[in-house]
Amino acid sequence: MCEKELSIKKVVDMAKDTLISTGQHSPQFIGLGDEGVIMAMLIFANDKERDIAVEAVRGLVKLHSIKKYWISTEAWRSEIKTGEKLYRRPRQDIDRKECLMISEFSSDMKTLDIMIPFEHKEKKIIFGDESTSSEGHSIWNVYLEREGIDERLDNFMKKINDEFIKKLSHDVSERYKEEFFKAETVEQKKDILMRLIADGKKAFEEQKKTMLENVNEEK
């Protein structure tokens, strides 16, 4: 393609058309450089191959002096409300939703993600409402050093887990607070503390039930 201008809206429309016409959307790179639009399919089946694909994108961006690019793909979406869940990758969440994801990356360090949930119904694709985010945690952002991305992802994961533990500690403590202060003997207080700890362990066990194991889908 020799176009010199391309918007995320057009990329979204292209991605929707691909999904509607083929029933799927493999990962795709679309870059806007000095020579116009560069397009490439990204083929990978696991995390190691995905990392190789990221480096391929890095090479394309450098080779063609690309100032802005998009990654379009199917993805899993996981909504984690503050304090309600431990961190998990979207594909591991039992409540995951299928969506079409278009990520925009610019050399000025601005990012934008558009996520469009969809369902297969009677051989048709039914799209839900779009949502946007500009958090910029994606490993596909090759304008950032990989180490910096890993650190931000670690901080994001820690924040979610800390919020869950904080809420759990508060909820369990409130549940036993009055009973604890009314306890008259050391044995009674010890019993309450043991039940409090057991409730905390049970909450973590319940979290495991919301996570899928041995998931191979690379969405």
Secondary structure, DSSP 8 states (H G I E B T S, - for coil): ---S---HHHHHHHHHHHHHHHS----EEEEEETTEEEEEE---SSHHHHHHHHHHHHHHHHHTT-SEEEEEEEEEE----TTTS----GGGBTT-EEEEEEEEEETTS-EEEEEEEEEEETTEEEE---EEE-----TT-TTS-HHHHHHHHHHHHHHHHHHHHHHHHHHHHHHHHHHHHH--SHHHHHHHHHHHHHHHHHHHHHHHTTB--S-----
